[in-house]
Amino acid sequence: MNQARAQTLHGIGFVVLATACFATLDTTTRHVSMGMSVLLALWFRYAIQAVITTAVVWPGRGRKVLRTQHPRFQLARGLLLFACSILAFLSLKYMPVGEFTAIALLAPLVITLLSAWMLKEKIRKLRWLLVAGGFAGTMVIIRPGSQHFDWTVILPLMLVATNSGFQLLTSKMAKTEDPLTMHLYTGWIGTLMSTLILPFVWEMPTDGVVWLQLFLMGLMGTIGHFFLILAYGRAPAATLTPYMYTQIGFGVLGGWLVFNHLPDQWTFVGIGLVALCGALGAWLTVRETRLTILPPES
């Protein structure tokens, strides 16, 4: 396979890994938010990410890792992710993980539309249909007008807007910026912003399990966003869009394993439609690149 084809498949793989990390982060966040302030949990999540990233990157790169051609973009990206995190943490305090994930993943539809307009990415008609199918499946899951649709939906809908901007900016910056530099700036900007809130919400956790969960949140956020940066550096946002819907499945799985919560039958219908669109997207990518997929045993 040539380099371009390999890069596309690597980008898809990184997106799937990122969604698994984010679903783990969301599930843990919902559990932690039941016993402590979500804003305090947010500080731990960012502080752990910043410390881990710095500890891994700084010894080998030193001050060179701070060099960036677009400091204002780095600041904007960090602020956008911070806004996303606040909205996600507050949403998860009131909503099951699977349902929250379904609403939040309206963002890929918005991203595809903006990709065609802002990033000038060429999008085939079949890809438009796949994204539309994923959007329809999400609508079946949340069912506007039903008892599933209340004021708490406002929070993840606001998240859709901020997350779309964050991911498009990530896609643009990943073409020229060092992923490690982006990751480092993002972690420390979020840490500094959440530190401003810390005096109003501080309470020392006393449970060892809570400390473990807080560390897991920081770790999953760190790894997940690094995977996302790597993905956007290897494939266009429109190509990656269908695979972002896999986070719904991971979210539902997390809700079932941790909270013993399963969506109703209509929600599963929506999830099935989303999964179908993702599978067709994978098939289309393989067909476009003319790659042979070998069985696992190979």
KEFIGU-579549 format. One record per residue: y, x, z of N, C-alpha, C, CB in turn. Coordinates in steps of 0.05 Angstrom, whole numbers, padded with zeros to 5 digits, always signed. Atoms other than C-alpha are relative to their C-alpha. Glycine has a CB too. Layout:
BEGIN
YXZYXZYXZYXZ
...
// end
This chain:
BEGIN
-00024+00017+00000+00000+00000+00000+00025+00018+00000+00000-00019+00024
-00025-00016+00000+00071+00025-00014+00015-00004+00026+00017-00006-00024
-00015+00000-00025+00122+00036+00041+00013-00027+00006+00021+00022+00000
-00014+00025-00004+00161-00029+00030-00020-00022+00010+00013-00009-00026
+00020+00020-00008+00098-00072+00036-00009+00005+00029-00024+00001-00019
+00008-00006-00028+00076-00036+00099+00021-00007+00020-00008+00030+00002
-00022+00005-00017+00145-00043+00129+00002-00030+00006+00026+00010-00012
-00001+00029-00004+00143-00119+00119-00021-00009+00020-00003-00014-00027
+00022+00008-00018+00076-00127+00153+00005+00011+00029-00027+00010-00010
-00007-00010-00027+00098-00082+00210+00021-00017+00014+00009+00030-00002
-00021+00017-00011+00160-00125+00219-00011-00026+00011+00021-00006-00021
+00013+00025-00009+00118-00188+00224-00016+00005+00026-00019-00011-00022
+00015-00006-00024+00072-00155+00275+00018+00004+00024-00016+00025-00005
-00019-00004-00023+00131-00134+00318+00012-00026+00009+00022+00020-00009
-00011+00025-00008+00159-00204+00317-00019-00016+00017+00008-00017-00025
+00020+00015-00015+00094-00235+00341-00003+00013+00028-00027+00001-00015
+00001-00013-00026+00090-00183+00397+00024-00007+00017-00003+00030-00004
-00024+00006-00014+00162-00197+00415-00001-00029+00012+00024+00002-00018
+00002+00027-00010+00149-00272+00421-00019-00003+00023-00008-00019-00023
+00018+00001-00023+00090-00260+00467+00013+00011+00025-00026+00017-00006
-00015-00010-00023+00134-00218+00512+00020-00020+00010+00014+00027-00008
-00020+00019-00008+00189-00270+00512-00012-00025+00014+00016-00009-00024
+00013+00023-00013+00140-00326+00529-00009+00007+00028-00025-00009-00016
+00008-00009-00027+00114-00285+00588+00025+00001+00018-00013+00028-00001
-00025-00001-00015+00186-00273+00610+00009-00029+00008+00022+00013-00017
-00009+00027-00006+00202-00348+00605-00018-00013+00021-00002-00017-00026
+00018+00011-00020+00140-00368+00644+00005+00011+00028-00030+00005-00008
-00005-00013-00026+00154-00318+00699+00027-00009+00011+00000+00030-00003
-00027+00009-00008+00228-00339+00700-00001-00028+00013+00019+00000-00023
+00002+00027-00011+00210-00412+00711-00013+00000+00028-00016-00018-00019
+00013-00002-00026+00164-00393+00768+00018+00011+00022-00026+00017-00001
-00018-00013-00019+00215-00348+00802+00023-00018+00007+00011+00026-00012
-00024+00017-00005+00272-00399+00794-00005-00022+00020+00009-00012-00027
+00006+00020-00020+00235-00447+00839+00007+00008+00028-00029-00007-00002
-00005-00010-00027+00249-00403+00899+00024+00017+00004-00024+00014+00009
-00024-00017-00004+00312-00363+00885+00020-00007-00022-00008+00030-00001
-00021+00005+00019+00378-00365+00847-00007+00012-00027+00027+00011+00010
+00005-00011+00027+00370-00358+00772+00019+00022-00007+00001-00023-00021
-00019-00021+00006+00432-00315+00770-00008+00026+00014+00028-00008+00009
+00010-00024-00014+00402-00267+00821-00024+00011-00016-00009-00006+00029
+00023-00009+00016+00338-00265+00780+00010+00013-00026-00018-00024-00007
-00011-00012+00025+00381-00250+00718+00009+00028+00005+00024-00017-00009
-00009-00027-00006+00411-00189+00752-00024+00019+00001+00015+00001+00026
+00024-00016-00001+00342-00162+00768-00012+00005-00027-00021-00012+00018
+00012-00002+00027+00318-00175+00697+00015+00021-00016+00002-00027-00014
-00016-00019+00016+00376-00135+00667+00000+00028+00013+00029-00009-00002
+00000-00026-00013+00378-00079+00719-00026+00015-00005+00005-00004+00031
+00026-00012+00005+00304-00066+00710-00002+00010-00029-00024-00019+00006
+00001-00009+00028+00311-00064+00635+00018+00024-00005+00011-00023-00018
-00018-00023+00004+00370-00016+00638-00012+00025+00012+00027-00006+00013
+00012-00024-00014+00335+00031+00687-00024+00010-00016-00008-00006+00029
+00024-00009+00015+00269+00032+00648+00008+00013-00026-00018-00025-00006
-00008-00011+00026+00304+00044+00581+00013+00027+00003+00019-00019-00014
-00014-00025-00005+00348+00099+00609-00020+00022+00008+00021-00003+00021
+00020-00019-00010+00289+00133+00644-00017+00010-00023-00017-00012+00022
+00018-00007+00022+00248+00133+00580+00015+00016-00021-00013-00025-00013
-00015-00010+00023+00303+00151+00530+00016+00026+00007+00018-00021-00011
-00019-00021-00006+00351+00198+00566-00012+00028+00000+00013-00006+00026
+00011-00027-00001+00305+00258+00579-00003+00013-00027-00027+00000+00014
+00004-00011+00027+00291+00268+00505+00024+00000-00018-00022-00013-00013
-00023+00003+00018+00357+00246+00475+00026+00008+00012+00001-00028-00009
-00025-00007-00014+00411+00258+00527+00023-00018-00010+00006+00029-00005
-00024+00015+00007+00481+00237+00509+00000-00009-00029+00025+00016+00006
+00001+00007+00029+00464+00233+00435-00008-00029-00003-00020+00018-00015
+00010+00028+00002+00431+00165+00448+00023-00019+00002-00021-00006+00020
-00023+00017-00003+00500+00137+00464+00017-00002-00025+00017+00009+00024
-00017+00000+00024+00529+00153+00396-00005-00025-00017-00006+00025-00017
+00002+00024+00016+00543+00091+00355+00024-00002-00019-00001-00026+00018
-00021+00004+00020+00582+00075+00292+00016-00026+00005-00011+00000-00028
-00012+00026-00004+00599+00005+00317+00001-00008+00030-00014-00021-00016
+00000+00007-00028+00617+00003+00391+00007-00029+00006+00020+00018+00015
-00007+00029-00004+00649-00066+00384-00024-00018-00006+00024-00007-00018
+00024+00016+00006+00585-00093+00353-00020+00003+00023-00013+00009-00026
+00018-00003-00023+00545-00063+00411+00009-00017+00023+00000+00030+00008
-00011+00017-00021+00591-00098+00460-00005-00030-00006+00030+00005+00004
+00004+00028+00008+00587-00164+00422-00029-00008+00003+00010-00005-00028
+00029+00006-00002+00511-00160+00418-00009-00002+00029-00016+00022-00014
+00007+00002-00028+00505-00146+00492+00010-00025+00013+00011+00024+00015
-00012+00024-00011+00551-00204+00510-00015-00025-00010+00030-00002-00007
+00015+00022+00011+00513-00251+00464-00027-00003+00014-00004+00003-00031
+00026+00001-00013+00446-00233+00495+00004-00009+00029-00014+00027-00001
-00005+00008-00028+00476-00241+00565+00004-00031+00001+00025+00014+00011
-00004+00029+00001+00499-00312+00546-00027-00014-00005+00020-00007-00022
+00027+00011+00006+00429-00326+00517-00016-00001+00026-00014+00016-00022
+00017-00002-00024+00397-00303+00582+00008-00020+00021+00002+00028+00011
-00010+00020-00019+00441-00347+00626-00010-00027-00008+00030+00001+00003
+00008+00026+00009+00427-00408+00584-00031-00004+00002+00009-00005-00029
+00029+00002-00002+00352-00393+00581-00009-00003+00028-00013+00025-00013
+00008+00002-00029+00346-00382+00656+00006-00027+00011+00014+00022+00016
-00007+00026-00011+00383-00446+00672-00018-00022-00013+00030-00006-00006
+00017+00020+00014+00342-00485+00620-00027-00001+00013-00002+00006-00030
+00028-00002-00011+00276-00460+00649-00001-00010+00029-00009+00028-00001
+00000+00011-00028+00297-00484+00719-00006-00030-00001+00027+00005+00013
+00003+00029+00001+00294-00556+00694-00021-00009-00020+00026-00012-00008
+00017+00009+00022+00246-00556+00634-00026+00016+00000+00013+00003-00026
+00025-00015+00004+00172-00538+00622+00003+00022-00021-00023-00019-00008
-00003-00023+00018+00163-00473+00585-00005-00007-00029-00020+00022+00008
+00006+00007+00028+00131-00502+00522+00022-00016-00013-00026-00015-00001
-00021+00017+00011+00184-00556+00512+00026+00016-00003+00004-00024+00019
-00024-00016+00003+00240-00507+00525-00002+00018-00024+00005+00018+00026
+00004-00018+00022+00211-00458+00475+00003-00014-00027-00027+00013+00002
-00002+00015+00025+00205-00512+00422+00029-00006-00007-00015-00027+00003
-00029+00006+00006+00279-00531+00428+00014+00026-00007+00013-00013+00025
-00014-00026+00005+00302-00458+00432-00006+00010-00028-00008+00020+00021
+00008-00010+00026+00264-00444+00368+00010-00016-00023-00030+00002-00002
-00016+00011+00022+00310-00488+00328+00016+00023-00012+00018-00023+00010
-00016-00023+00009+00347-00421+00322-00010+00012-00026+00000+00021+00021
+00008-00011+00026+00303-00395+00265+00010-00015-00024-00030+00002-00001
-00011+00015+00023+00326-00452+00220+00029+00008-00004-00003-00030+00005
-00028-00008+00002+00398-00435+00235+00002+00028-00011+00014-00003+00027
-00001-00028+00009+00384-00361+00224-00006+00002-00030-00020+00016+00016
+00006-00001+00028+00353-00374+00156+00024-00009-00017-00024-00018-00006
-00024+00009+00014+00414-00414+00134+00022+00021+00000+00010-00026+00013
-00021-00020-00002+00461-00361+00159-00007+00026-00015+00006+00006+00029
+00009-00024+00014+00419-00305+00129+00007-00002-00030-00031+00004+00003
-00006+00004+00028+00427-00335+00060+00030+00003-00006-00010-00027-00009
-00029+00000+00004+00502-00341+00070+00013+00027+00007+00012-00022+00017
-00014-00024-00010+00522-00280+00111-00013+00026-00009+00001-00001+00030
+00014-00024+00006+00469-00228+00097-00008+00002-00030-00025+00003+00017
+00006+00001+00028+00460-00248+00024-00030+00006-00006+00017+00021-00015
+00029-00004+00004+00384-00249+00032-00010-00022-00019-00015-00001+00027
+00011+00019+00019+00346-00282-00025-00024-00014+00013-00009+00014-00025
+00021+00016-00013+00302-00339+00000-00013-00018-00020+00012-00017+00023
+00015+00017+00019+00248-00371-00042-00001-00028+00009-00028+00011-00005
+00001+00028-00007+00242-00446-00045-00023-00007+00019-00003-00017-00025
+00022+00005-00018+00174-00445-00012+00006+00008+00029-00025+00015-00011
-00008-00008-00027+00203-00407+00047+00019-00021+00013+00013+00027+00000
-00017+00022-00010+00256-00461+00054-00017-00023+00010+00020-00010-00022
+00018+00022-00008+00200-00513+00057-00015+00007+00025-00020-00006-00023
+00014-00008-00025+00163-00473+00110+00018-00002+00024-00011+00028-00003
-00019+00001-00023+00224-00467+00154+00006-00029+00006+00026+00015-00006
-00005+00028-00005+00239-00541+00144-00024-00014+00014+00006-00014-00027
+00023+00011-00013+00168-00558+00163-00002+00008+00030-00026+00010-00014
-00002-00008-00027+00175-00517+00226+00021-00015+00016+00005+00030+00002
-00021+00016-00013+00239-00553+00242-00009-00029+00005+00025+00000-00018
+00011+00027-00004+00205-00621+00232-00020-00001+00023-00013-00010-00026
+00019-00001-00022+00149-00600+00278+00014+00002+00027-00019+00023-00003
-00015-00002-00025+00200-00581+00331+00012-00027+00008+00021+00021-00003
-00011+00027-00005+00233-00649+00324-00021-00019+00011+00013-00011-00026
+00022+00017-00010+00166-00683+00336-00004+00007+00030-00026+00004-00016
+00005-00008-00028+00159-00642+00400+00021-00011+00019+00000+00031+00001
-00021+00008-00019+00227-00659+00430+00007-00030-00003+00025+00016-00005
-00004+00029+00004+00231-00730+00400+00027-00011+00010-00021-00015+00014
-00026+00011-00008+00306-00746+00403-00001-00031+00003+00022+00007-00021
+00000+00029-00005+00317-00816+00432-00021-00009+00019-00002-00014-00025
+00022+00008-00019+00255-00815+00476+00007+00010+00028-00027+00012-00010
-00004-00009-00027+00248-00801+00550-00002+00030+00002-00021-00013+00018
+00002-00029-00001+00235-00729+00532+00027+00013-00006-00020+00010-00021
-00025-00010+00009+00307-00722+00509+00022-00008+00020+00007-00010-00029
-00020+00007-00019+00358-00719+00566+00021+00022+00001-00012-00004+00028
-00023-00018-00001+00419-00679+00589-00008+00030+00000+00017-00006+00024
+00009-00028-00002+00378-00616+00601-00003+00013-00028-00026+00002+00015
+00003-00010+00027+00370-00610+00525+00025+00015-00009-00006-00023-00020
-00025-00013+00008+00443-00589+00521-00001+00030+00004+00023-00011+00017
+00001-00029-00006+00428-00521+00553-00015+00016-00022-00014+00004+00026
+00013-00015+00022+00375-00498+00502+00013-00003-00027-00029-00008-00002
-00014+00003+00026+00416-00526+00445+00024+00019-00001+00010-00029-00003
-00021-00021-00001+00474-00482+00467-00013+00028-00004+00015-00001+00027
+00014-00025+00004+00423-00426+00470-00006+00005-00030-00026+00000+00015
+00005-00002+00028+00406-00440+00397+00023+00014-00015-00006-00027-00013
-00024-00010+00013+00477-00425+00376+00004+00030+00007+00025-00016+00008
-00004-00028-00008+00484-00360+00416-00022+00018-00009+00003+00002+00030
+00023-00016+00008+00414-00336+00399+00001+00006-00030-00026-00014+00007
-00002-00004+00029+00427-00346+00324+00020+00023-00006+00009-00025-00014
-00020-00021+00004+00489-00302+00328-00011+00027+00009+00025-00006+00016
+00012-00025-00011+00452-00250+00370-00020+00012-00020-00013-00005+00026
+00021-00010+00017+00393-00244+00322+00011+00009-00027-00021-00021-00004
-00012-00009+00026+00436-00241+00259+00015+00027+00004+00020-00022-00010
-00014-00025-00005+00479-00186+00290-00021+00023+00003+00017-00002+00025
+00021-00020-00003+00415-00149+00310-00011+00008-00027-00023-00012+00017
+00011-00006+00026+00389-00155+00239+00019+00018-00016-00005-00026-00015
-00020-00016+00014+00454-00127+00211+00002+00029+00011+00027-00013+00001
-00004-00026-00013+00460-00070+00261-00025+00018-00003+00007-00003+00029
+00024-00015+00001+00387-00049+00256-00003+00016-00026-00024-00019+00002
+00001-00015+00025+00399-00025+00185+00013+00028+00003+00014-00015-00022
-00014-00025-00003+00445+00032+00209-00001+00012+00028+00028-00004-00008
-00001-00010-00028+00441+00037+00285-00028+00008+00010+00012-00021+00018
+00024-00009-00013+00388+00073+00326-00010-00023+00018+00004+00026+00015
+00010+00022-00017+00343+00019+00358+00002+00007+00030-00029-00006-00007
-00001-00008-00028+00341+00059+00423+00029-00002+00011-00010+00029+00004
-00028+00002-00008+00417+00062+00425+00008-00029+00005+00018+00012-00021
-00005+00028-00003+00421-00013+00414-00012-00011+00026-00010-00015-00024
+00015+00010-00023+00370-00026+00468+00014+00009+00026-00029+00010-00001
-00012-00011-00024+00405+00019+00518+00027-00014+00006+00005+00030-00003
-00026+00014-00003+00474-00013+00507-00005-00028+00010+00016+00001-00026
+00005+00028-00007+00445-00083+00512-00007-00002+00029-00022-00011-00017
+00009+00001-00027+00411-00069+00578+00023+00005+00020-00021+00019+00005
-00021-00006-00019+00472-00038+00611+00023-00019-00001+00010+00028-00005
-00021+00021+00002+00522-00089+00585-00009-00025+00016+00005-00008-00029
+00010+00023-00016+00478-00145+00614+00000+00006+00030-00028-00007-00009
+00000-00007-00028+00471-00107+00679+00028-00001+00012-00012+00028+00004
-00027+00000-00010+00546-00097+00687+00011-00028+00002+00018+00017-00019
-00010+00028-00001+00561-00170+00670-00012-00015+00023-00006-00014-00026
+00014+00015-00022+00509-00197+00719+00008+00012+00027-00030+00002-00004
-00009-00012-00026+00534-00148+00773+00025-00014+00009+00004+00030-00003
-00025+00014-00008+00601-00185+00772-00006-00026+00014+00017-00006-00025
+00007+00026-00013+00564-00248+00793-00016+00006+00026-00017-00016-00019
+00019-00006-00022+00518-00213+00843+00010-00006+00028-00008+00029-00002
-00009+00005-00028+00563-00217+00906-00001-00029+00008+00028+00010+00003
-00001+00029-00006+00563-00293+00901-00028-00012+00003+00015-00015-00022
+00027+00011+00000+00487-00301+00896-00020+00018+00014-00009-00006-00028
+00019-00020-00010+00457-00241+00931-00016-00010+00024+00015+00025+00009
+00019+00006-00021+00396-00253+00975-00024+00018-00004-00007-00030+00001
+00022-00019+00004+00344-00199+00986-00027-00014+00000+00001+00021+00022
+00028+00011+00000+00274-00222+00964-00017+00013+00021-00013+00003-00028
+00017-00010-00022+00224-00215+01020-00030-00002-00007+00005-00015+00025
+00028+00004+00008+00159-00236+00984-00007+00022-00020-00004-00028-00012
+00009-00020+00018+00120-00180+00951-00007-00011-00028-00024+00014+00011
+00007+00013+00026+00096-00228+00896+00026-00004-00016-00015-00026+00004
-00026+00004+00014+00169-00244+00879+00010+00026-00012+00021-00012+00019
-00009-00026+00010+00185-00170+00872-00017+00007-00025-00004+00022+00021
+00017-00006+00023+00126-00163+00825+00008-00017-00024-00030-00005+00006
-00008+00017+00021+00149-00222+00784+00027+00009-00012+00002-00029+00009
-00026-00010+00010+00220-00195+00779-00003+00025-00017+00019+00006+00024
+00006-00023+00016+00193-00129+00754-00012-00007-00027-00018+00020+00015
+00013+00009+00025+00150-00165+00703+00021-00012-00019-00022-00021+00006
-00021+00011+00017+00211-00203+00678+00016+00022-00014+00019-00017+00017
-00015-00023+00011+00250-00138+00668-00016+00015-00021+00009+00019+00021
+00017-00015+00019+00191-00104+00634-00004-00016-00026-00027+00005+00013
+00004+00016+00024+00177-00162+00586+00025-00002-00017-00010-00027+00007
-00026+00001+00015+00251-00168+00568+00005+00026-00015+00023-00006+00019
-00004-00027+00012+00254-00093+00554-00017+00003-00024-00006+00022+00021
+00019-00004+00022+00192-00090+00511+00005-00020-00023-00029-00002+00010
-00004+00021+00021+00205-00156+00475+00024+00005-00018+00003-00026+00013
-00024-00005+00016+00275-00139+00453-00002+00025-00017+00025+00001+00017
+00004-00024+00016+00255-00070+00430-00018-00006-00024-00013+00022+00017
+00017+00009+00023+00200-00101+00387+00017-00015-00020-00023-00018+00010
-00017+00016+00018+00252-00149+00358+00018+00018-00016+00017-00020+00016
-00016-00019+00015+00298-00091+00339-00016+00014-00021+00013+00020+00020
+00018-00014+00019+00240-00055+00306-00007-00019-00023-00025+00010+00014
+00007+00020+00021+00222-00119+00268+00022-00003-00021-00007-00027+00012
-00022+00004+00018+00291-00130+00239+00007+00025-00015+00024-00009+00016
-00004-00025+00015+00294-00057+00218-00019+00003-00022-00001+00023+00019
+00021-00003+00020+00233-00068+00174-00002-00023-00019-00026+00004+00014
+00002+00023+00018+00240-00137+00143+00024-00018+00003-00026-00016+00006
-00023+00018-00001+00294-00188+00126-00005-00023+00021+00005-00012-00027
+00002+00021-00020+00309-00242+00177-00014-00025-00011+00028-00008+00010
+00013+00023+00012+00287-00297+00129-00030+00003-00002+00012-00006-00028
+00028-00005+00002+00219-00265+00120-00014-00003+00027-00006+00028-00011
+00011+00001-00027+00208-00260+00195+00001-00027+00013+00015+00020+00017
-00005+00026-00013+00232-00331+00211-00025-00016+00006+00017-00016-00018
+00023+00017-00007+00165-00369+00205-00017+00010+00024-00018-00002-00024
+00017-00012-00020+00131-00321+00253+00012-00003+00028-00006+00028-00006
-00013+00004-00026+00181-00333+00308-00010-00025+00014+00030+00000-00003
+00011+00025-00012+00150-00402+00318-00025+00004+00016-00005-00020-00022
+00024-00005-00016+00089-00369+00348+00006+00000+00030-00013+00027-00008
-00008+00000-00028+00129-00366+00413-00006-00027+00013+00029+00007+00003
+00006+00026-00011+00117-00441+00421-00028+00000+00011+00003-00022-00022
+00028-00001-00009+00042-00430+00426-00003+00017+00025-00018+00011-00022
+00001-00017-00024+00051-00373+00475+00012-00014+00024+00014+00027-00005
-00014+00014-00022+00099-00416+00516-00018-00022+00012+00026-00012-00010
+00018+00021-00010+00051-00474+00520-00023+00011+00015-00011-00017-00024
+00022-00014-00013-00005-00427+00539+00009+00009+00028-00010+00024-00016
-00010-00009-00026+00037-00398+00595+00005-00023+00019+00026+00015-00003
-00004+00023-00016+00056-00467+00620-00026-00012+00011+00015-00021-00015
+00027+00010-00008-00017-00487+00623-00013+00018+00021-00018-00004-00024
+00013-00019-00018-00042-00424+00657+00014+00002+00027+00000+00028-00013
-00014-00004-00025+00013-00420+00710+00007-00026+00014+00026+00015-00006
-00009+00025-00013+00036-00492+00721-00019-00023-00005+00027-00007-00011
+00019+00021+00006-00024-00531+00696+00013-00023-00015-00014-00010+00026
-00015+00020+00015+00023-00568+00649-00008+00002-00029+00030+00003+00003
+00007+00002+00029-00001-00591+00580+00018-00021-00012-00029-00006-00004
-00016+00020+00014+00044-00627+00530-00017-00024-00008+00013+00012-00024
+00015+00024+00008+00025-00697+00508-00010+00003-00029+00017-00025+00003
+00013-00002+00027-00011-00713+00442+00021+00004-00022-00016-00025-00005
-00020-00003+00021+00053-00720+00401+00012+00029-00001+00022-00020+00003
-00010-00028-00002+00077-00652+00425-00020+00018-00014+00004+00008+00029
+00020-00017+00014+00011-00622+00402+00001-00004-00030-00027-00006+00012
-00003+00005+00029+00021-00655+00334+00022+00018-00011+00005-00030-00006
-00023-00017+00009+00088-00620+00328-00007+00029+00000+00024-00005+00018
+00009-00028-00001+00058-00554+00350-00019+00007-00023-00014+00006+00027
+00018-00004+00023+00003-00562+00298+00015+00004-00026-00019-00023-00002
-00016-00002+00024+00055-00572+00244+00014+00027-00001+00021-00023-00002
-00013-00026-00001+00093-00510+00267-00020+00022-00006+00013+00004+00027
+00020-00021+00005+00029-00469+00268-00009+00001-00029-00025-00006+00018
+00007+00001+00028+00011-00493+00198+00021+00014-00017-00003-00029-00010
-00021-00013+00016+00078-00471+00171-00001+00031+00004+00028-00011+00009
+00002-00029-00005+00069-00403+00205-00023+00012-00015-00003+00005+00029
+00023-00011+00015+00000-00394+00174+00006+00002-00030-00024-00018+00005
-00007-00001+00029+00026-00412+00105+00020+00022-00006+00012-00027-00009
-00019-00022+00004+00083-00363+00115-00014+00027-00001+00020+00000+00023
+00015-00025+00000+00033-00308+00130-00014+00003-00027-00021+00000+00023
+00013+00000+00026-00006-00327+00067+00019+00007-00022-00013-00027-00006
-00020-00005+00020+00057-00326+00026+00008+00030+00000+00025-00017+00004
-00008-00028-00001+00076-00257+00051-00021+00018-00012+00005+00008+00030
+00022-00016+00012+00008-00229+00034-00001-00003-00030-00027-00008+00013
+00000+00006+00029+00011-00262-00035+00022+00015-00014+00001-00030-00005
-00023-00013+00013+00080-00234-00049-00004+00030-00001+00025-00007+00015
+00004-00029+00000+00060-00163-00029-00026+00008-00012+00002+00009+00029
+00026-00006+00013-00009-00169-00061-00017+00019+00017+00004+00013-00027
+00016-00016-00018-00042-00139+00000-00028-00012+00005+00014+00004+00027
+00027+00009-00007-00116-00143+00016-00003+00001+00030-00022+00016-00014
+00003+00001-00029-00129-00165+00088-00030+00005+00006+00009-00027+00012
+00028-00006-00007-00192-00132+00115-00008-00013+00025-00004+00031+00002
+00010+00012-00025-00236-00163+00168+00004+00019+00023-00029-00008-00002
-00004-00017-00023-00227-00137+00240-00021+00023+00002-00001-00016+00025
+00021-00020-00003-00293-00099+00236+00006+00025-00017-00027-00012-00008
-00006-00023+00017-00264-00054+00182+00018+00020+00014+00014-00009-00026
// end
